[in-house]
Amino acid sequence: MNDNDEHMPPAMQQVDWASPQMKARLNRRYWMDRLFRGLGLSAVAAATLFLIVLLGNIIQTGVSGFFQTSIEIDVSFDASILPDPALPRSEFSQAVAQVNMQRILRQALLEKFPDVKARGDVVRLTRLLSSGARSQLRSLVVRSPNIVGTTIPVQLLASDEVDQAVKGNIDVSLPEENRKLKNKEVGWLSLLQSENRVSLNFHPRFITSGDSREPELVGVWGAVVGSALTLLVTLLTAFPIGLAAAIYLEEFAPRNRLTTIIEININNLAAVPSIVFGLLGLAFFLGAVGMARSAPLVGGLTLALLSLPTIIISARAAITAVPQSIRDAARGLGASPMQVAFHHVVPQAMPGILTGTIIGMSRALGESAPLLMIGMVAFIVDVPTGIDDPATVLPVQIFLWADSPERAFIEKTSAAIMVLLFFLISMNGIAIWLRQKFERNW
């Protein structure tokens, strides 16, 4: 025993750290340490791998959703069918709207394929082009009246079956009865491809238009605007109420049984399934108040109920993190409790409050179950212009497309998920930036 052993507790003085038993115990402890670290790293690696596989699958499937096949056709804008371009602009536009553009398209296709005579073959030939090709021609004539009486090549949208064949999602080597694109259509498409008349280009309509029954005509802009209007209502409703509740509970509420019950219920509401808030919105906003279904106003109020617990909890945590010395110093200078709270505590806690609010908004952006309960699952073609207009949101739009039977909607669904993930990552990135920029270290 050395001099240091005299200052140790008796139990430690009797331990022989160099004995084989102690070495075995230490080795076992170190081994358990390494095992625990290995399990932790394995869990992180597995979660990262699953995330990479999921995102990789979404991106691989969804990138092609931003592109659409076009077919170049020489279109003859027959002056006997179209109105006189010398008409005033408004009258000319109205007259063009009445023209049967399908007739012009059919003539252009038959001039390209003069051997097609049978009625059924003519129908199949016209199915190479999307139904939106008529709107393309109509817009082109309205923009450029001087093309009336001329024949020019025009890039027209292909149908979804042709688009999927060009992208390789339809195996044309399968028996004819096992695919929608028949042998004659494959032959016509092959001829067009051999003449370099088929191209796959970025499709801006997917970003700038609303929903449609046809996969090649769908767009996410209506859902994006609906999500923005819904989140605006959610933010304007939930943020002031949540902030006021957090300030009262932390700075003014007495510590008694009632406030304890309120705090417990707020924490419990944060874990309630989101569909319960949808049932509440259905019963109150639609049933009792009688608001319009499928409107951003109702959706925003319903999501505000969902976001309130998250905002209150995060705001209270940010207010609690403000040192008590700031409150004491303000009171020592004669500030009232209201001035202490709003002039000193809340400004210092605002970075954390904003971070929690953005996280709550991110959760609201990704919710679909509450909105399904209040009718925001309707098929909406027009882009909403106000909070009372019928609208849908990105998660519900994704749900609708995922339930569609057409093969082309699979890539559109993945592309819409990419748009949703972009907004979610952007909102969380803003939250992280606010935290790092305004964070206070006490």
C-alpha positions in Angstrom: 0.0 0.0 0.0 1.4 3.4 -0.9 0.7 6.8 0.6 -2.2 7.5 -1.8 -4.0 4.4 -0.7 -4.3 5.9 2.8 -6.7 8.6 1.4 -8.9 6.1 -0.5 -12.1 4.6 0.9 -11.6 1.2 2.6 -13.5 -0.6 -0.2 -11.1 0.8 -2.9 -8.0 0.1 -0.8 -8.7 -3.6 -1.0 -9.1 -3.7 -4.8 -6.2 -5.2 -6.7 -6.5 -3.4 -10.1 -3.8 -5.6 -11.6 -5.5 -8.8 -10.8 -6.8 -11.0 -13.6 -10.4 -10.6 -12.3 -10.3 -6.8 -12.5 -8.7 -6.9 -16.0 -11.5 -9.2 -17.2 -14.1 -6.8 -15.7 -12.5 -3.8 -17.4 -12.2 -5.7 -20.7 -15.8 -6.6 -20.5 -16.8 -3.0 -19.8 -14.8 -1.7 -22.7 -16.2 -4.4 -24.9 -19.8 -3.4 -23.9 -18.8 0.2 -24.7 -17.6 -0.7 -28.1 -20.7 -2.8 -28.7 -23.0 0.1 -27.8 -21.1 2.5 -30.1 -21.2 -0.1 -32.9 -25.0 -0.6 -32.5 -25.5 3.2 -32.5 -23.4 3.7 -35.6 -25.2 0.7 -37.3 -28.6 2.3 -36.5 -27.5 5.6 -38.0 -26.0 3.9 -41.0 -29.2 1.9 -41.5 -31.4 5.0 -41.2 -29.2 6.9 -43.6 -29.2 4.0 -46.1 -33.0 3.8 -46.0 -33.3 7.5 -46.5 -30.9 7.4 -49.5 -32.8 4.5 -51.0 -36.2 6.3 -50.5 -35.0 9.7 -51.9 -33.1 7.9 -54.7 -36.3 6.1 -55.7 -38.4 9.2 -55.6 -35.8 11.2 -57.6 -35.2 8.5 -60.1 -39.0 8.1 -60.8 -39.9 11.8 -60.4 -37.3 13.5 -62.6 -39.0 12.3 -65.8 -42.3 13.8 -64.5 -40.8 17.2 -65.3 -40.3 16.2 -69.0 -42.9 15.6 -71.6 -42.8 14.1 -75.1 -43.7 16.4 -78.1 -44.3 15.5 -81.7 -43.6 17.8 -84.5 -46.4 17.9 -87.1 -46.7 20.2 -90.2 -50.0 21.9 -89.5 -51.9 23.7 -92.3 -53.9 26.6 -90.8 -56.6 26.6 -93.4 -58.0 30.0 -94.0 -61.4 28.5 -94.9 -61.6 27.1 -91.3 -60.0 29.8 -89.3 -61.4 33.4 -89.0 -60.0 36.4 -90.9 -56.9 37.7 -89.1 -57.9 41.2 -90.1 -60.6 41.1 -87.5 -60.1 43.2 -84.3 -58.1 41.3 -81.7 -61.0 40.5 -79.3 -63.3 39.4 -82.1 -60.6 37.3 -83.6 -59.9 35.5 -80.3 -63.6 34.8 -79.8 -63.9 33.4 -83.3 -60.8 31.2 -82.8 -62.4 29.8 -79.6 -65.3 28.5 -81.7 -63.1 26.7 -84.3 -62.9 22.9 -84.3 -59.1 22.5 -83.8 -59.5 18.7 -83.8 -60.4 18.9 -87.5 -57.2 20.8 -88.3 -55.1 18.3 -86.3 -56.7 15.3 -88.0 -56.0 16.9 -91.4 -52.4 17.4 -90.5 -51.9 13.8 -89.3 -53.7 12.4 -92.4 -51.4 14.5 -94.7 -48.4 13.0 -92.8 -49.9 9.4 -93.0 -51.9 9.4 -96.2 -52.3 5.5 -96.1 -54.5 5.7 -93.1 -58.1 5.3 -94.3 -60.1 3.2 -92.0 -62.2 5.1 -89.4 -60.7 3.1 -86.5 -57.1 3.8 -87.7 -57.9 7.5 -87.9 -59.0 7.5 -84.3 -55.8 5.6 -83.2 -53.7 8.1 -85.3 -55.2 11.1 -83.6 -54.6 9.4 -80.2 -50.9 9.9 -80.7 -51.4 13.5 -79.7 -52.7 14.8 -76.4 -56.1 16.3 -76.0 -54.2 19.5 -75.0 -52.9 19.8 -78.5 -56.1 21.6 -79.5 -55.5 24.2 -76.9 -51.9 24.6 -78.1 -53.0 25.3 -81.6 -55.7 27.7 -80.4 -53.2 29.6 -78.3 -50.7 29.7 -81.2 -53.3 31.2 -83.6 -54.4 33.8 -81.1 -50.8 34.8 -80.5 -49.8 34.9 -84.1 -52.8 35.6 -86.4 -50.5 35.9 -89.4 -50.0 32.1 -89.6 -53.6 31.8 -90.9 -53.3 30.4 -94.5 -49.8 29.0 -94.0 -48.3 25.6 -93.2 -45.7 25.4 -90.5 -44.2 22.7 -88.2 -45.6 22.8 -84.7 -44.4 21.0 -81.6 -47.5 19.3 -80.1 -47.9 17.4 -76.8 -48.0 13.6 -77.2 -50.5 11.5 -75.4 -49.5 9.8 -72.1 -49.2 6.4 -73.7 -46.8 7.7 -76.4 -44.9 9.6 -73.7 -44.5 6.5 -71.6 -43.3 4.5 -74.6 -40.7 7.1 -75.4 -39.5 7.2 -71.8 -39.2 3.4 -71.8 -41.9 2.7 -69.3 -44.0 0.8 -71.8 -42.4 -2.3 -73.3 -43.4 -2.3 -76.9 -41.9 -5.8 -77.3 -44.8 -7.3 -75.3 -47.7 -8.9 -77.1 -50.1 -6.3 -78.5 -53.0 -7.4 -76.2 -50.8 -6.7 -73.1 -50.2 -3.0 -73.8 -52.3 0.1 -74.6 -50.1 1.2 -77.4 -51.1 -1.0 -80.4 -48.8 -2.2 -83.2 -50.0 0.4 -85.7 -49.4 3.2 -83.2 -45.9 1.9 -82.5 -45.2 1.9 -86.2 -46.4 5.5 -86.7 -44.3 6.5 -83.7 -41.3 4.7 -85.0 -41.6 6.5 -88.3 -41.8 9.9 -86.6 -38.8 9.1 -84.4 -36.8 8.1 -87.5 -37.5 11.6 -88.9 -36.4 13.2 -85.6 -39.9 14.6 -85.1 -40.2 13.2 -81.5 -38.5 15.0 -78.7 -38.5 14.9 -74.9 -38.2 18.3 -73.4 -38.7 20.1 -70.0 -42.4 20.6 -69.5 -43.1 24.0 -67.9 -46.8 23.2 -67.7 -46.2 20.9 -64.8 -45.0 23.9 -62.8 -47.4 26.5 -64.1 -50.8 24.8 -64.4 -53.4 23.2 -62.2 -54.8 19.6 -62.1 -56.2 17.7 -65.1 -57.6 14.3 -65.9 -54.9 13.8 -68.5 -51.4 12.9 -67.0 -49.6 14.9 -69.7 -51.6 18.1 -68.8 -51.4 18.0 -65.0 -49.6 20.6 -63.0 -48.8 21.4 -59.4 -49.2 25.2 -59.4 -52.8 25.0 -58.2 -51.8 22.8 -55.3 -48.8 25.1 -54.5 -51.0 28.2 -54.4 -53.5 26.3 -52.3 -50.8 25.2 -49.9 -49.5 28.8 -49.7 -52.9 30.3 -48.9 -53.7 27.5 -46.4 -50.4 28.1 -44.6 -50.9 31.8 -44.6 -54.3 31.4 -42.8 -52.6 28.9 -40.4 -49.7 31.3 -39.6 -52.0 34.3 -39.1 -54.2 32.3 -36.8 -51.9 30.0 -34.9 -48.8 32.3 -34.3 -50.5 35.2 -32.4 -52.7 32.8 -30.3 -49.8 30.4 -29.6 -47.4 33.3 -28.7 -50.0 34.9 -26.4 -50.7 31.6 -24.7 -47.0 30.9 -24.1 -46.4 34.4 -22.7 -49.3 34.1 -20.3 -48.4 30.6 -19.1 -44.7 31.5 -18.5 -44.9 35.1 -17.3 -48.3 35.8 -15.8 -50.2 32.6 -14.9 -50.2 31.5 -11.3 -48.7 28.2 -10.5 -51.8 26.2 -9.4 -53.7 23.1 -10.3 -55.6 24.7 -13.2 -52.5 25.9 -15.0 -50.9 22.4 -14.4 -54.0 20.8 -16.1 -53.7 23.3 -19.0 -50.0 22.5 -19.5 -50.7 18.7 -19.4 -53.4 19.1 -22.0 -51.3 21.2 -24.3 -48.5 18.5 -24.2 -51.1 15.8 -24.8 -52.6 17.7 -27.8 -49.2 17.7 -29.5 -49.4 13.9 -29.6 -53.0 13.6 -30.8 -53.4 12.0 -34.3 -53.9 14.7 -36.9 -57.1 13.2 -38.2 -58.7 14.1 -34.9 -58.2 17.8 -35.7 -59.8 17.1 -39.0 -62.9 15.7 -37.3 -62.9 18.8 -35.1 -62.7 21.1 -38.1 -65.5 19.1 -39.8 -67.8 19.4 -36.8 -67.1 23.0 -36.0 -66.0 25.0 -39.0 -68.2 23.1 -41.5 -71.0 21.8 -39.3 -71.5 24.6 -36.7 -70.2 27.7 -38.5 -71.2 26.6 -42.0 -68.0 27.6 -43.9 -67.3 26.6 -47.5 -65.8 23.2 -48.0 -62.5 22.7 -49.7 -61.4 26.3 -49.1 -58.0 27.4 -47.8 -59.8 29.4 -45.0 -61.2 26.2 -43.5 -58.0 24.2 -44.2 -55.9 26.9 -42.6 -58.1 27.1 -39.4 -58.0 23.4 -39.1 -54.2 23.2 -39.4 -54.0 26.1 -37.0 -55.6 23.8 -34.4 -53.0 21.2 -35.2 -50.0 23.6 -35.0 -51.0 25.4 -31.9 -49.6 22.9 -29.4 -46.2 22.8 -31.2 -46.0 26.6 -31.3 -47.0 27.0 -27.6 -44.5 24.4 -26.4 -41.6 25.8 -28.5 -42.4 29.4 -27.5 -42.6 28.4 -23.8 -39.2 26.7 -24.1 -37.7 29.8 -25.7 -39.2 32.1 -23.1 -38.0 29.9 -20.3 -34.4 29.9 -21.7 -34.2 33.7 -21.2 -32.1 34.3 -18.0 -34.0 35.4 -14.9 -31.4 38.2 -14.5 -32.9 40.1 -17.5 -36.3 40.1 -15.8 -34.8 41.2 -12.5 -32.8 44.0 -14.1 -35.9 45.3 -16.0 -38.0 45.2 -12.8 -35.2 47.0 -10.9 -35.4 49.8 -13.4 -39.1 50.2 -12.8 -40.5 48.2 -15.7 -44.0 46.8 -15.3 -44.6 43.1 -15.7 -46.1 43.8 -19.2 -43.0 45.8 -20.2 -40.7 43.1 -18.9 -42.5 40.5 -20.9 -42.9 42.4 -24.2 -39.9 44.7 -24.2 -37.2 42.4 -22.8 -38.2 38.7 -22.6 -40.0 38.2 -25.9 -37.4 40.0 -28.1 -34.7 37.8 -26.6 -36.8 34.6 -27.1 -38.0 35.5 -30.6 -35.4 33.4 -32.5 -36.5 30.3 -30.7 -40.2 31.2 -31.1 -39.8 31.7 -34.8 -37.9 28.5 -35.2 -40.6 26.5 -33.4 -43.2 28.3 -35.5 -41.6 27.4 -38.8 -41.2 23.8 -37.7 -45.0 23.8 -36.8 -45.7 25.2 -40.3 -43.6 22.5 -41.9 -45.7 19.9 -40.1 -48.8 21.6 -41.3 -47.5 21.7 -44.9 -47.1 17.9 -44.9 -50.5 17.0 -43.4 -53.2 15.5 -45.5 -55.5 13.6 -43.2 -57.2 16.7 -41.5 -57.7 18.3 -45.0 -59.3 15.1 -46.3 -61.9 15.3 -43.6 -62.9 18.9 -44.6 -63.3 18.1 -48.3 -60.0 19.4 -49.7 -59.8 16.1 -51.7 -61.9 17.5 -54.5 -60.7 17.6 -58.1 -59.7 21.3 -58.6 -58.6 22.4 -62.1 -58.5 26.2 -61.6 -55.7 27.9 -59.6 -57.3 29.5 -56.5 -57.1 33.3 -56.2 -58.4 33.8 -52.6 -58.9 32.0 -49.3 -62.6 31.3 -50.2 -61.9 29.7 -53.5 -62.0 25.9 -53.9 -58.5 24.6 -53.6 -56.3 21.6 -52.8 -52.8 21.3 -51.3 -49.7 19.4 -52.3 -50.1 16.4 -49.9 -53.7 15.9 -51.0 -52.7 16.3 -54.7 -50.1 13.6 -54.2 -52.7 11.4 -52.7 -55.1 11.9 -55.6 -52.4 11.2 -58.2 -51.1 8.1 -56.4 -54.7 6.7 -56.5 -55.0 7.2 -60.3 -54.8 4.1 -62.5 -52.7 5.6 -65.3 -49.0 4.6 -65.4 -48.0 8.2 -66.2 -49.3 9.4 -62.8 -46.6 7.4 -61.0 -43.9 9.8 -62.2 -46.1 12.8 -61.7 -46.7 11.7 -58.1 -43.0 11.4 -57.5 -42.3 14.7 -59.1 -44.9 16.4 -56.8 -43.3 14.7 -53.8 -40.0 16.3 -54.9 -41.7 19.7 -55.0 -43.2 19.1 -51.5 -39.8 18.0 -50.2 -38.2 21.2 -51.7 -40.6 23.3 -49.7 -40.2 21.3 -46.5 -36.4 21.4 -46.7 -36.5 25.1 -47.5 -38.7 25.8 -44.4 -36.5 23.8 -42.1 -33.4 25.4 -43.6 -34.9 28.8 -42.8 -35.5 27.6 -39.2 -31.9 26.5 -38.9 -30.7 29.8 -40.3 -32.8 31.8 -37.9 -31.5 29.7 -35.0 -27.9 30.2 -35.9 -28.2 33.9 -36.7 -30.1 35.0 -33.7 -29.3 32.4 -31.1 -28.2 33.8 -27.7 -25.7 32.1 -25.4 -26.3 32.8 -21.8 
